[in-house]
Every structure is written in structure tokens, then in C-alpha cells.
């Protein structure tokens, strides 16, 4: 899934995705969709905005 050099940045990935996913879930009156969208988007953003690890 990932290489050994980068670790996911969970704080930067999950908080915006929770806001976006639950916002869409409320607007569409479907909380299950909001929760699943938050989870999927959060994992994707966490790995996309990964912190690079310093190897010395």
C-alpha cells in the first residue's frame, strides 16, 4: 500500500474528511453515506498528504 519511507498524516487527513463527509451526509439526509464517505476520504487524504520520514 505504501512504501516504507512515508507515514500517513492522520490528523491532516481525517479532520477535513469528517467535516466534508458528514456535511454531505446531512445535506442528503443519509448518515450512513456520510460516515462511509468520511472514512474513505479520510484514509485517502491521510496517505496522499503523508509525512516524509527523515532517514539518516
Secondary structure, 3 states (H helix, E strand, C coil): CCCCCEECCHHHHHHHHHHHHHHHHHHCCCHHHHHHHHHHHHHHHHHHCCEECCCC
